Amino acid sequence: FYSPEGQIFAYLGEEGVTYELDEEGRMVYVEEILTYQNGPQLGAFQWVDNVYGGYFPYAELDQEIRDVAFGKEPVIYEDVKEEYMPKYMLPHFMATEEEAAEMSTISTDISTFVEQSRVKFVTGEWDLAQDWDNYVAQLDRVGAQRLLEIRRQQFDRFMAE
């Protein structure tokens, strides 16, 4: 199923049976699937996209092809990607053994604190306007600044290479 034809077959089924080509040559599910009694759902797909059991090395079609198959307009990705894409994609920085151990502890503490704080903000126990500075200060106390310091060291090592 890694070939383009296999991916199309796994996701859309057989041309003329479960999908057809529209006027623009795009693959679209047949009307019977698109108008299935409660909308497109598992019952409509009993012969499509259902290779389960064991290990199936699933490769998925591009989102645009999948959207069009459901009758959605393709996303105008190319028109806006330059505006939103970062200028540089940095790799994952490698941590030393010591950094990894320290980051693990700090990250766990930060995650726990953030989750608990989220509940307090959502339930109104903490007021966003009044308690925000205290929240940020507590983040620093549980290690946020140290985590940033470690990340800066990793970045500096990367840039020096």
CYANA upper distance limits for C-alpha pairs under 8 A (distance plus 0.5 A):
  1 PHE  CA      5 GLU  CA      8.10
  1 PHE  CA      6 GLY  CA      4.63
  1 PHE  CA      7 GLN  CA      5.89
  1 PHE  CA     10 ALA  CA      7.49
  1 PHE  CA     57 PRO  CA      8.16
  1 PHE  CA     58 TYR  CA      7.76
  1 PHE  CA     59 ALA  CA      7.52
  2 TYR  CA      6 GLY  CA      6.55
  2 TYR  CA      7 GLN  CA      6.70
  2 TYR  CA     58 TYR  CA      8.26
  2 TYR  CA     59 ALA  CA      6.62
  3 SER  CA      7 GLN  CA      6.71
  4 PRO  CA      8 ILE  CA      6.75
  5 GLU  CA      9 PHE  CA      6.63
  6 GLY  CA     10 ALA  CA      6.48
  7 GLN  CA     11 TYR  CA      6.61
  7 GLN  CA     59 ALA  CA      6.90
  7 GLN  CA     60 GLU  CA      6.88
  7 GLN  CA     61 LEU  CA      6.71
  8 ILE  CA     12 LEU  CA      5.97
  8 ILE  CA     13 GLY  CA      7.31
  8 ILE  CA     61 LEU  CA      7.45
  9 PHE  CA     13 GLY  CA      4.89
  9 PHE  CA     14 GLU  CA      6.53
  9 PHE  CA     48 VAL  CA      8.37
 10 ALA  CA     48 VAL  CA      7.05
 10 ALA  CA     49 ASP  CA      5.54
 10 ALA  CA     50 ASN  CA      8.18
 10 ALA  CA     51 VAL  CA      8.09
 11 TYR  CA     48 VAL  CA      6.78
 11 TYR  CA     49 ASP  CA      5.27
 11 TYR  CA     60 GLU  CA      7.89
 11 TYR  CA     61 LEU  CA      7.80
 12 LEU  CA     18 THR  CA      7.14
 12 LEU  CA     19 TYR  CA      6.82
 12 LEU  CA     29 TYR  CA      7.59
 12 LEU  CA     48 VAL  CA      6.57
 12 LEU  CA     49 ASP  CA      7.37
 12 LEU  CA     69 ALA  CA      8.29
 13 GLY  CA     17 VAL  CA      7.99
 13 GLY  CA     18 THR  CA      6.09
 13 GLY  CA     19 TYR  CA      7.35
 13 GLY  CA     47 TRP  CA      7.61
 13 GLY  CA     48 VAL  CA      5.50
 13 GLY  CA     49 ASP  CA      7.62
 14 GLU  CA     18 THR  CA      6.06
 14 GLU  CA     19 TYR  CA      6.96
 15 GLU  CA     19 TYR  CA      5.53
 15 GLU  CA     20 GLU  CA      5.93
 15 GLU  CA     21 LEU  CA      8.45
 16 GLY  CA     20 GLU  CA      5.78
 16 GLY  CA     30 VAL  CA      8.41
 17 VAL  CA     30 VAL  CA      7.91
 18 THR  CA     29 TYR  CA      6.31
 18 THR  CA     30 VAL  CA      6.01
 18 THR  CA     33 ILE  CA      7.86
 18 THR  CA     48 VAL  CA      8.04
 19 TYR  CA     27 MET  CA      6.87
 19 TYR  CA     28 VAL  CA      5.86
 19 TYR  CA     29 TYR  CA      4.52
 19 TYR  CA     30 VAL  CA      5.27
 19 TYR  CA     69 ALA  CA      8.32
 20 GLU  CA     27 MET  CA      6.16
 20 GLU  CA     28 VAL  CA      6.05
 20 GLU  CA     29 TYR  CA      6.80
 20 GLU  CA     30 VAL  CA      6.65
 21 LEU  CA     25 GLY  CA      5.53
 21 LEU  CA     26 ARG  CA      5.70
 21 LEU  CA     27 MET  CA      5.15
 21 LEU  CA     28 VAL  CA      6.55
 22 ASP  CA     26 ARG  CA      5.90
 22 ASP  CA     27 MET  CA      7.00
 22 ASP  CA     28 VAL  CA      7.07
 26 ARG  CA     65 ILE  CA      8.24
 26 ARG  CA     68 VAL  CA      7.59
 26 ARG  CA     69 ALA  CA      8.18
 27 MET  CA     65 ILE  CA      7.74
 27 MET  CA     68 VAL  CA      7.46
 27 MET  CA     69 ALA  CA      6.06
 28 VAL  CA     68 VAL  CA      6.69
 28 VAL  CA     69 ALA  CA      4.29
 28 VAL  CA     70 PHE  CA      6.80
 28 VAL  CA     71 GLY  CA      6.98
 29 TYR  CA     33 ILE  CA      6.72
 29 TYR  CA     34 LEU  CA      6.84
 29 TYR  CA     69 ALA  CA      5.79
 29 TYR  CA     70 PHE  CA      6.83
 29 TYR  CA     71 GLY  CA      8.35
 30 VAL  CA     34 LEU  CA      6.95
 31 GLU  CA     35 THR  CA      6.34
 32 GLU  CA     36 TYR  CA      6.35
 32 GLU  CA     44 ALA  CA      8.42
 33 ILE  CA     39 GLY  CA      8.40
 33 ILE  CA     40 PRO  CA      6.37
 33 ILE  CA     44 ALA  CA      5.91
 33 ILE  CA     45 PHE  CA      7.84
 34 LEU  CA     39 GLY  CA      6.98
 34 LEU  CA     40 PRO  CA      5.86
 34 LEU  CA     70 PHE  CA      7.24
 35 THR  CA     39 GLY  CA      6.21
 35 THR  CA     40 PRO  CA      7.17
 36 TYR  CA     40 PRO  CA      6.13
 36 TYR  CA     41 GLN  CA      8.04
 36 TYR  CA     44 ALA  CA      6.74
 40 PRO  CA     44 ALA  CA      6.75
 40 PRO  CA     45 PHE  CA      8.41
 41 GLN  CA     45 PHE  CA      7.06
 42 LEU  CA     46 GLN  CA      6.86
 45 PHE  CA     49 ASP  CA      7.33
 45 PHE  CA     50 ASN  CA      8.05
 46 GLN  CA     50 ASN  CA      7.26
 51 VAL  CA     56 PHE  CA      7.78
 52 TYR  CA     56 PHE  CA      7.33
 61 LEU  CA     65 ILE  CA      7.02
 61 LEU  CA     66 ARG  CA      7.07
 62 ASP  CA     66 ARG  CA      6.98
 63 GLN  CA     67 ASP  CA      6.50
 64 GLU  CA     68 VAL  CA      6.63
 64 GLU  CA     74 PRO  CA      5.94
 64 GLU  CA     75 VAL  CA      7.10
 65 ILE  CA     69 ALA  CA      6.66
 65 ILE  CA     74 PRO  CA      8.32
 66 ARG  CA     70 PHE  CA      7.24
 67 ASP  CA     71 GLY  CA      7.12
 67 ASP  CA     72 LYS  CA      5.69
 67 ASP  CA     73 GLU  CA      7.51
 67 ASP  CA     74 PRO  CA      7.06
 68 VAL  CA     72 LYS  CA      5.39
 68 VAL  CA     73 GLU  CA      6.49
 68 VAL  CA     74 PRO  CA      6.59
 76 ILE  CA     80 VAL  CA      7.58
 77 TYR  CA     81 LYS  CA      6.31
 78 GLU  CA     82 GLU  CA      8.24
 80 VAL  CA     84 TYR  CA      7.26
 81 LYS  CA     85 MET  CA      6.12
 93 PHE  CA    151 ARG  CA      8.40
 93 PHE  CA    154 GLN  CA      6.41
 93 PHE  CA    155 PHE  CA      7.22
 93 PHE  CA    158 PHE  CA      7.60
 94 MET  CA    154 GLN  CA      7.32
 95 ALA  CA     99 GLU  CA      6.02
 95 ALA  CA    100 ALA  CA      6.03
 95 ALA  CA    154 GLN  CA      7.17
 96 THR  CA    100 ALA  CA      6.56
 97 GLU  CA    101 ALA  CA      6.86
 98 GLU  CA    102 GLU  CA      6.76
 99 GLU  CA    103 MET  CA      6.32
 99 GLU  CA    150 ILE  CA      7.39
100 ALA  CA    104 SER  CA      6.50
101 ALA  CA    105 THR  CA      7.09
102 GLU  CA    106 ILE  CA      6.72
103 MET  CA    107 SER  CA      6.23
103 MET  CA    147 LEU  CA      6.85
103 MET  CA    150 ILE  CA      8.35
104 SER  CA    108 THR  CA      6.67
105 THR  CA    109 ASP  CA      6.81
106 ILE  CA    110 ILE  CA      6.59
106 ILE  CA    142 VAL  CA      7.40
106 ILE  CA    143 GLY  CA      6.17
106 ILE  CA    144 ALA  CA      7.96
106 ILE  CA    147 LEU  CA      7.36
107 SER  CA    111 SER  CA      6.50
107 SER  CA    147 LEU  CA      8.26
108 THR  CA    112 THR  CA      6.64
109 ASP  CA    113 PHE  CA      6.64
109 ASP  CA    142 VAL  CA      6.73
109 ASP  CA    143 GLY  CA      8.26
110 ILE  CA    114 VAL  CA      6.48
110 ILE  CA    139 LEU  CA      7.24
110 ILE  CA    142 VAL  CA      6.71
110 ILE  CA    143 GLY  CA      7.63
110 ILE  CA    144 ALA  CA      7.55
111 SER  CA    115 GLU  CA      6.61
112 THR  CA    116 GLN  CA      6.73
113 PHE  CA    117 SER  CA      6.47
113 PHE  CA    139 LEU  CA      8.03
113 PHE  CA    142 VAL  CA      8.45
114 VAL  CA    118 ARG  CA      6.46
115 GLU  CA    119 VAL  CA      7.06
116 GLN  CA    120 LYS  CA      7.03
117 SER  CA    121 PHE  CA      6.65
117 SER  CA    135 TYR  CA      8.21
118 ARG  CA    122 VAL  CA      6.53
119 VAL  CA    123 THR  CA      6.45
120 LYS  CA    124 GLY  CA      6.52
120 LYS  CA    125 GLU  CA      5.40
120 LYS  CA    126 TRP  CA      5.84
121 PHE  CA    125 GLU  CA      6.61
121 PHE  CA    126 TRP  CA      5.35
121 PHE  CA    127 ASP  CA      6.67
121 PHE  CA    128 LEU  CA      6.90
122 VAL  CA    126 TRP  CA      8.47
126 TRP  CA    130 GLN  CA      8.23
126 TRP  CA    131 ASP  CA      6.52
127 ASP  CA    131 ASP  CA      5.95
127 ASP  CA    132 TRP  CA      8.06
128 LEU  CA    132 TRP  CA      5.92
131 ASP  CA    135 TYR  CA      6.65
132 TRP  CA    136 VAL  CA      6.79
133 ASP  CA    137 ALA  CA      6.67
134 ASN  CA    138 GLN  CA      6.61
135 TYR  CA    139 LEU  CA      6.73
136 VAL  CA    140 ASP  CA      6.93
137 ALA  CA    141 ARG  CA      6.90
138 GLN  CA    142 VAL  CA      6.82
139 LEU  CA    143 GLY  CA      7.00
139 LEU  CA    144 ALA  CA      6.10
140 ASP  CA    144 ALA  CA      5.25
140 ASP  CA    145 GLN  CA      6.02
140 ASP  CA    146 ARG  CA      8.44
143 GLY  CA    147 LEU  CA      6.62
144 ALA  CA    148 LEU  CA      6.80
145 GLN  CA    149 GLU  CA      6.63
146 ARG  CA    150 ILE  CA      6.75
147 LEU  CA    151 ARG  CA      6.75
148 LEU  CA    152 ARG  CA      6.57
149 GLU  CA    153 GLN  CA      6.81
150 ILE  CA    154 GLN  CA      6.83
151 ARG  CA    155 PHE  CA      6.66
152 ARG  CA    156 ASP  CA      6.57
153 GLN  CA    157 ARG  CA      6.71
154 GLN  CA    158 PHE  CA      6.72
155 PHE  CA    159 MET  CA      6.67
156 ASP  CA    160 ALA  CA      6.64
157 ARG  CA    161 GLU  CA      6.99
